[in-house]
Amino acid sequence: MQSDSFQFNKELPWDDLKNGLQRQLFGFDDKLMMLKIKFEKGAVGALHRHPHSQATYIESGVFDMTIDGVTKRLYAGDGYFVPTEQEHGIVCIEAGMLVDVFSPHREDFLPK
């Protein structure tokens, strides 16, 4: 399974993840996946780990990101990388948007 070659923001649905989080899935195949996560102020991505490598770009907002016990404040234009199985989580300080890239793709994020 893979996405269409082109994705248009206005045509892609947002999944409501509750608690101030929404997810929009962009391009993917079995090796790579890109998506956007919209955060309301105060929303939390709880500490977790997964077998995927993750690279994230802060499109907008302000976030406190914790990776392997170290917390840094990130602003629009910043980014972070999480190696496989490394514990990480995020707290939204000012509403914003993240662009996440995972390798391999997150099967749990695929449309049902």
PADREN-228516 format. One record per residue: residue in three letters; x, z, y of N, C-alpha, C in turn. Coordinates in pm, 1 decimal, decimal comma, always signed. Each point is the difference from the previous one (the first is absolute). Example, Ala and Ser with C-alpha at 12.3 -4.5 7.8 and 13.67 -1.06 7.14 Angstrom:
BEGIN
+------+----------+----------+----------+----------+----------+----------+----------+----------+----------+
! rest !      npx !      npz !      npy !     capx !     capz !     capy !      cpx !      cpz !      cpy !
+------+----------+----------+----------+----------+----------+----------+----------+----------+----------+
!  Ala !  +1319,0 !   +780,0 !   -569,0 !    -89,0 !     +0,0 !   +119,0 !    +90,0 !     +0,0 !   +120,0 !
!  Ser !    -35,0 !    -72,0 !   +105,0 !    +82,0 !     +6,0 !   +119,0 !    -77,0 !    +73,0 !   +109,0 !
+------+----------+----------+----------+----------+----------+----------+----------+----------+----------+
//
This chain:
BEGIN
+------+----------+----------+----------+----------+----------+----------+----------+----------+----------+
! rest !      npx !      npz !      npy !     capx !     capz !     capy !      cpx !      cpz !      cpy !
+------+----------+----------+----------+----------+----------+----------+----------+----------+----------+
!  Met !    +84,2 !     +0,0 !   -117,4 !    -84,2 !     +0,0 !   +117,4 !    +88,8 !     +0,0 !   +123,8 !
!  Gln !    -42,6 !    -74,8 !   +100,1 !    +69,8 !     +1,3 !   +128,0 !    -98,1 !    -32,5 !   +110,9 !
!  Ser !    +40,1 !    +31,2 !   +121,9 !    -85,6 !    -26,1 !   +115,0 !     +4,2 !   -148,7 !    +35,9 !
!  Asp !    -89,9 !    -40,5 !    +87,7 !     +6,7 !   -133,3 !    +57,1 !   +128,0 !    -11,7 !    +81,5 !
!  Ser !    +43,3 !   -120,4 !    +26,4 !   +122,8 !    -20,9 !    +75,9 !    -10,3 !    +48,9 !   +143,6 !
!  Phe !   -119,1 !     -8,1 !    +57,9 !    -19,6 !    +43,4 !   +138,2 !   -102,4 !   +111,9 !     +4,0 !
!  Gln !    +24,8 !   +100,2 !    +85,5 !    -95,2 !   +108,8 !    +19,5 !    -29,7 !     +7,9 !   +149,7 !
!  Phe !   -128,0 !    +12,4 !    +34,1 !    -42,4 !     +6,7 !   +139,3 !    -62,1 !   +136,1 !    +25,7 !
!  Asn !    +58,3 !    +71,9 !    +94,1 !    -41,1 !   +136,1 !    +31,3 !   -151,1 !    +13,8 !    +13,1 !
!  Lys !    -64,1 !    -92,1 !    +70,5 !   -144,0 !     +9,0 !    +25,3 !    -83,7 !    -18,2 !   -127,1 !
!  Glu !    +59,7 !    -59,0 !   -102,7 !    -74,2 !    -26,6 !   -123,7 !    +24,1 !   +103,6 !   -109,7 !
!  Leu !   +101,6 !    +82,8 !    +15,9 !    +34,6 !    +95,2 !   -105,0 !    -76,9 !   +130,6 !    +17,3 !
!  Pro !    -60,1 !    +49,9 !   -106,3 !    -75,3 !   +125,5 !    +10,2 !    +92,3 !   +120,8 !    +11,9 !
!  Trp !    -52,7 !   +105,5 !    +57,9 !    +67,3 !   +129,3 !     +6,2 !    -64,0 !    +91,4 !   -103,7 !
!  Asp !    +80,9 !    +66,5 !    -80,2 !    -48,8 !   +101,2 !    -94,2 !     +6,2 !   +134,7 !    +69,7 !
!  Asp !   -112,1 !    +71,1 !     +4,5 !     -3,1 !   +132,9 !    +59,9 !    +49,2 !   +100,3 !   -103,4 !
!  Leu !   +115,0 !    +60,1 !    +26,9 !    +59,6 !    +96,5 !    -92,5 !    -43,2 !   +142,6 !    +30,8 !
!  Lys !    -85,1 !    +15,1 !   +101,4 !    -50,8 !   +131,0 !    +45,7 !   +110,3 !    +77,1 !    +72,7 !
!  Asn !    -39,4 !   +108,9 !    +61,8 !    +92,2 !    +90,1 !    +69,8 !    +87,0 !    -69,5 !   +104,4 !
!  Gly !    -58,5 !   -101,2 !    +68,2 !    +71,0 !    -66,0 !   +109,2 !    +97,3 !   -108,3 !    -39,9 !
!  Leu !    -12,9 !    -52,9 !   -122,3 !    +89,6 !   -104,8 !    -49,7 !    -78,6 !   -122,4 !    -43,7 !
!  Gln !    +51,8 !   -118,2 !    +34,5 !    -56,7 !   -126,2 !    -46,5 !   +114,5 !    -90,9 !    -44,2 !
!  Arg !    -26,1 !    -82,9 !   -102,5 !   +103,7 !    -88,1 !    -56,1 !    -49,6 !   -144,4 !     -0,2 !
!  Gln !    +89,9 !    -92,3 !    +38,1 !    -29,9 !   -143,3 !     -0,4 !   +109,4 !    -70,6 !    -80,4 !
!  Leu !    -38,1 !    -65,0 !   -108,4 !    +94,8 !    -64,8 !    -90,4 !    +31,1 !   -141,4 !    +47,3 !
!  Phe !   +128,2 !    -31,2 !    +12,4 !    +44,4 !   -134,2 !    +37,4 !    +59,4 !    -68,3 !   -122,3 !
!  Gly !   +115,2 !    -65,2 !    +11,3 !    +55,7 !    -79,4 !   -108,3 !    +56,0 !    +83,5 !   -113,6 !
!  Phe !    -15,3 !    -52,7 !   -122,8 !    +55,7 !    +67,7 !   -118,0 !    +11,3 !    -95,4 !   -116,7 !
!  Asp !    +92,5 !    +32,3 !    -87,4 !     +7,4 !    -53,9 !   -135,3 !    +46,7 !   +115,6 !    -87,7 !
!  Asp !    +49,6 !    -27,3 !   -120,0 !    +38,8 !   +111,0 !    -87,1 !   +128,6 !    +69,8 !    +44,8 !
!  Lys !    +78,1 !    -62,3 !    +90,4 !   +128,3 !    +57,1 !    +42,1 !     -3,0 !    +65,6 !   +137,0 !
!  Leu !   -100,0 !    -33,6 !    +83,6 !     +2,2 !    +42,8 !   +139,4 !   -142,3 !    +14,0 !    +54,1 !
!  Met !    -18,8 !    +94,2 !    +91,5 !   -131,6 !    +20,5 !    +62,0 !    +19,6 !    +47,8 !   +143,3 !
!  Met !    -79,5 !    -55,8 !    +92,5 !     +1,0 !    +45,5 !   +138,4 !   -141,8 !    +39,8 !    +40,1 !
!  Leu !    -10,1 !   +110,3 !    +73,8 !   -130,4 !    +46,0 !    +47,0 !    +15,3 !    +74,9 !   +130,6 !
!  Lys !   -112,1 !    +21,2 !    +67,5 !     -1,5 !    +80,1 !   +121,9 !    -81,3 !   +125,8 !    -26,8 !
!  Ile !    +45,1 !   +110,3 !    +58,0 !    -71,7 !   +127,1 !     -8,9 !    -27,7 !    +46,0 !   +142,5 !
!  Lys !   -128,1 !    +22,0 !    +30,0 !    -41,1 !    +47,9 !   +131,7 !    -22,0 !   +150,7 !     -8,6 !
!  Phe !    +62,0 !    +74,7 !    +91,2 !     -8,2 !   +145,8 !     +3,7 !    -68,7 !    +46,8 !   +127,0 !
!  Glu !    -95,3 !    +89,3 !    -13,2 !    -52,8 !    +72,8 !   +114,6 !    +92,2 !   +117,6 !    +27,5 !
!  Lys !     -0,4 !    +48,7 !   +123,6 !    +82,4 !   +115,3 !    +35,1 !    -31,8 !   +115,7 !    -94,7 !
!  Gly !   +104,3 !    +62,3 !    -54,3 !    -15,7 !   +113,0 !    -90,4 !    -13,6 !    -36,5 !   -146,3 !
!  Ala !    -18,0 !   -128,5 !    -31,3 !    -11,9 !    -41,7 !   -140,0 !   +132,2 !    +24,4 !    -73,0 !
!  Val !    -11,8 !    +30,6 !   -129,7 !   +117,1 !    +36,5 !    -79,9 !     +7,8 !    -87,4 !   -124,8 !
!  Gly !   +116,6 !    -54,8 !    -23,5 !    +33,7 !    -60,2 !   -128,2 !    +76,5 !   +107,2 !    -76,5 !
!  Ala !    -68,9 !    +69,5 !    -90,4 !    +56,9 !   +117,2 !    -69,6 !   +128,8 !    -35,2 !    -73,6 !
!  Leu !    +84,9 !   +100,7 !    -18,7 !   +122,9 !    -19,7 !    -75,7 !    -32,2 !    -56,8 !   -138,4 !
!  His !    +73,5 !   -103,3 !    -38,3 !    -21,1 !    -65,0 !   -129,1 !   +126,2 !    -77,4 !    -36,5 !
!  Arg !     -0,4 !    -57,3 !   -118,3 !   +109,4 !    -86,5 !    -45,0 !    -58,7 !   -108,4 !    -88,9 !
!  His !    +69,8 !   -111,7 !    -10,1 !    -44,9 !   -111,7 !    -83,4 !   +121,2 !    -82,3 !    -43,2 !
!  Pro !    -17,1 !    -83,3 !   -103,0 !   +113,3 !    -75,9 !    -53,8 !    +35,3 !   -124,6 !    +80,2 !
!  His !    -60,4 !    -18,7 !   +117,2 !    +23,3 !   -118,3 !    +81,7 !   +100,3 !    +30,5 !   +111,5 !
!  Ser !    +83,3 !    -95,2 !    +34,5 !    +76,8 !     +8,2 !   +123,8 !    -97,4 !    -30,5 !   +113,0 !
!  Gln !    +17,9 !    +66,7 !   +114,4 !    -91,0 !    -17,8 !   +112,5 !    +79,6 !    -12,5 !   +129,5 !
!  Ala !    -30,0 !   -103,1 !    +78,1 !    +54,9 !    -15,2 !   +134,0 !   -118,6 !     -6,2 !    +95,3 !
!  Thr !     +7,6 !    +73,7 !   +112,3 !   -113,1 !     +9,4 !    +92,0 !    +46,0 !    -21,0 !   +142,6 !
!  Tyr !    -80,3 !    -75,8 !    +74,8 !    +21,5 !    -25,4 !   +142,1 !   -111,1 !    +69,8 !    +77,4 !
!  Ile !    +35,8 !    +75,5 !   +104,0 !    -97,8 !    +67,9 !    +84,5 !    -46,8 !   -100,7 !   +105,5 !
!  Glu !   -118,5 !    -55,2 !    -20,2 !    -53,3 !    -98,9 !    +95,1 !    -44,5 !    +66,7 !   +129,4 !
!  Ser !    -62,4 !   +118,1 !    -11,7 !    -45,6 !    +74,1 !   +117,9 !    -16,9 !   +146,1 !    -37,4 !
!  Gly !     -7,6 !    +86,1 !   +102,5 !    -22,4 !   +141,4 !    -23,7 !   +128,4 !    +80,6 !     -9,1 !
!  Val !    -17,9 !   +129,1 !    -32,6 !   +110,9 !    +93,4 !    -18,6 !    -27,0 !    +76,1 !   -128,6 !
!  Phe !   +103,2 !    +13,7 !    -84,6 !    -14,6 !    +60,6 !   -131,3 !   +115,2 !    +94,2 !    -29,4 !
!  Asp !    -27,7 !   +108,0 !    -72,1 !   +103,8 !    +84,5 !    -57,7 !     +8,6 !    -36,4 !   -148,0 !
!  Met !   +113,5 !    -58,9 !    -38,1 !    +19,8 !    -48,3 !   -136,3 !    +99,6 !    +89,5 !    -71,1 !
!  Thr !    -37,5 !    +42,5 !   -121,4 !    +88,2 !    +82,7 !    -83,3 !    +40,3 !    -80,0 !   -122,9 !
!  Ile !   +130,2 !     -9,1 !    -22,3 !    +54,8 !    -65,7 !   -118,8 !   +102,4 !    +94,2 !    -60,2 !
!  Asp !    -23,4 !    +38,3 !   -125,1 !    +92,3 !    +87,2 !    -72,6 !    +32,4 !   +126,7 !    +80,0 !
!  Gly !   -103,3 !    +59,7 !    +61,3 !    +14,2 !   +126,7 !    +70,3 !    +49,5 !     -9,6 !   +143,7 !
!  Val !    +30,6 !   -119,7 !    +47,6 !    +48,3 !    -19,8 !   +137,4 !   -111,7 !    -64,8 !    +81,9 !
!  Thr !    -34,1 !    +61,1 !   +115,2 !   -107,0 !    -52,0 !    +85,9 !    +59,2 !    -54,4 !   +129,1 !
!  Lys !    -46,0 !   -120,1 !    +37,0 !    +41,5 !    -65,2 !   +124,6 !   -124,5 !    -51,4 !    +72,6 !
!  Arg !     +4,1 !     +2,1 !   +131,6 !   -109,0 !    -56,5 !    +80,8 !    +29,6 !   -147,7 !    +23,7 !
!  Leu !    -99,0 !    -84,5 !    -30,5 !    +13,5 !   -145,0 !    +12,1 !   -101,6 !    -55,0 !    +98,9 !
!  Tyr !    +41,9 !   -101,6 !    +73,9 !    -81,4 !    -62,7 !   +104,1 !    -15,2 !   -149,3 !    -28,7 !
!  Ala !    -90,4 !    -66,1 !    +73,5 !    -18,4 !   -144,4 !    -14,6 !   +135,0 !    -70,8 !     +5,8 !
!  Gly !    +22,4 !    -89,0 !    -95,7 !   +125,1 !    -73,7 !     -7,9 !    +99,0 !    +60,0 !    -97,3 !
!  Asp !    -20,6 !   +125,6 !    -42,0 !    +86,4 !    +64,5 !    -98,5 !    -45,4 !    -37,3 !   -140,9 !
!  Gly !    +74,0 !    +44,9 !    -97,9 !    -36,4 !    -24,6 !   -139,0 !    +65,4 !   +101,9 !    -91,5 !
!  Tyr !    -33,3 !    -10,7 !   -128,6 !    +62,8 !    +86,6 !   -100,1 !     -1,5 !    -68,0 !   -135,5 !
!  Phe !    +88,2 !    +48,0 !    -87,9 !    +10,3 !    -50,6 !   -136,9 !     -8,5 !   +117,9 !    -95,9 !
!  Val !    -79,5 !    -16,0 !   -105,5 !    -14,5 !   +103,9 !   -102,1 !    +41,4 !    -60,0 !   -134,8 !
!  Pro !   +108,5 !    +50,5 !    -60,3 !    +38,7 !    -46,7 !   -133,3 !   -103,0 !    +43,4 !   -105,7 !
!  Thr !     +8,2 !    -58,9 !   -115,5 !    -92,3 !    +33,4 !   -108,3 !     +4,1 !   +148,8 !    -31,9 !
!  Glu !   -117,1 !    +55,2 !    -26,9 !    -19,1 !   +138,6 !    -43,8 !    +46,6 !   +107,1 !    +99,6 !
!  Gln !    +24,4 !    -36,4 !   +125,0 !    +40,0 !    +98,7 !   +101,0 !   -126,2 !    +55,8 !    +66,8 !
!  Glu !     -9,8 !   +133,5 !     +6,3 !   -118,1 !    +62,9 !    +60,0 !     -3,5 !    -29,1 !   +150,4 !
!  His !   -120,4 !    -36,9 !    +48,4 !    -16,0 !    -33,1 !   +141,1 !   -144,5 !    +20,4 !    +43,4 !
!  Gly !    -19,2 !    +17,2 !   +130,0 !   -133,3 !    +15,8 !    +57,7 !     +9,2 !    -16,4 !   +150,7 !
!  Ile !   -115,5 !    -17,1 !    +64,0 !     -1,6 !    -30,8 !   +142,8 !   -117,0 !    +68,3 !    +69,2 !
!  Val !    +21,5 !    +37,6 !   +126,4 !   -103,8 !    +60,2 !    +83,9 !     -7,9 !    -82,7 !   +127,9 !
!  Cys !   -121,8 !    -39,0 !    +36,6 !    -19,8 !    -80,7 !   +120,3 !    -13,2 !    +91,2 !   +122,4 !
!  Ile !    +89,8 !    -14,6 !    +95,9 !     +1,3 !    +78,8 !   +122,4 !    -83,9 !    -68,8 !   +107,7 !
!  Glu !    +14,4 !   -132,4 !    +14,2 !    -81,8 !    -82,7 !    +89,1 !    -50,2 !   -117,3 !    -82,1 !
!  Ala !   -130,2 !    -29,4 !     +7,9 !    -61,3 !   -105,5 !    -81,2 !    +86,7 !   -125,0 !     -2,8 !
!  Gly !     +7,2 !    -62,8 !   -117,1 !    +83,7 !   -117,8 !    -10,6 !    -17,0 !    -74,3 !   -130,7 !
!  Met !    +91,9 !    -94,3 !    -21,3 !     -6,7 !    -90,0 !   -114,0 !   +137,9 !    -14,2 !    -62,8 !
!  Leu !     +2,0 !     +1,5 !   -133,0 !   +121,2 !    -25,2 !    -77,4 !    -13,9 !   -132,3 !    -73,3 !
!  Val !   +110,5 !    -70,1 !    -18,2 !     +6,0 !   -118,1 !    -85,7 !    +89,3 !    +38,9 !   -116,9 !
!  Asp !    -59,7 !    +11,3 !   -118,6 !    +70,2 !    +41,7 !   -122,1 !    +31,7 !   -120,2 !    -86,8 !
!  Val !   +118,7 !     +1,6 !    -60,6 !    +39,1 !   -100,2 !    -98,6 !    +46,9 !    +75,5 !   -123,9 !
!  Phe !    -54,5 !    -38,4 !   -115,7 !    +33,4 !    +64,9 !   -126,8 !    +56,2 !   -102,6 !    -97,9 !
!  Ser !    +96,8 !    +44,3 !    -80,5 !    +51,9 !    -81,0 !   -108,3 !    +20,5 !    +91,1 !   -121,2 !
!  Pro !    -54,4 !    -36,9 !   -116,4 !    -98,2 !   -105,9 !    -18,0 !   -132,7 !    +36,6 !    +66,9 !
!  His !    -99,9 !    -86,2 !    -13,6 !   -129,7 !    +26,6 !    +63,8 !    -62,0 !   +129,4 !    -52,8 !
!  Arg !    -90,0 !    +57,4 !    +79,8 !    -73,9 !   +119,8 !    -39,2 !   -127,8 !    -44,5 !    -71,7 !
!  Glu !     -0,2 !    +10,4 !   -127,9 !   -117,0 !    -38,6 !    -79,4 !   -124,3 !    +78,4 !    +42,8 !
!  Asp !    +19,6 !   +127,1 !    +39,1 !   -112,5 !    +83,3 !    +40,3 !    -61,2 !    -43,5 !   +133,7 !
!  Phe !    +64,7 !    -89,4 !    +74,1 !    -53,1 !    -49,1 !   +127,1 !    -67,6 !   -136,1 !    -13,5 !
!  Leu !     +8,9 !    -63,4 !   -116,8 !    -58,4 !   -133,6 !    -18,9 !   -151,6 !     +5,6 !     +4,5 !
!  Pro !    -63,3 !   -108,5 !    +48,4 !   -147,2 !     -4,0 !     +1,8 !    -54,5 !     +9,3 !   -141,3 !
!  Lys !   -110,3 !    +69,4 !    -12,2 !    -62,9 !    +17,6 !   -132,4 !    -85,3 !   -120,1 !    -33,7 !
+------+----------+----------+----------+----------+----------+----------+----------+----------+----------+
//
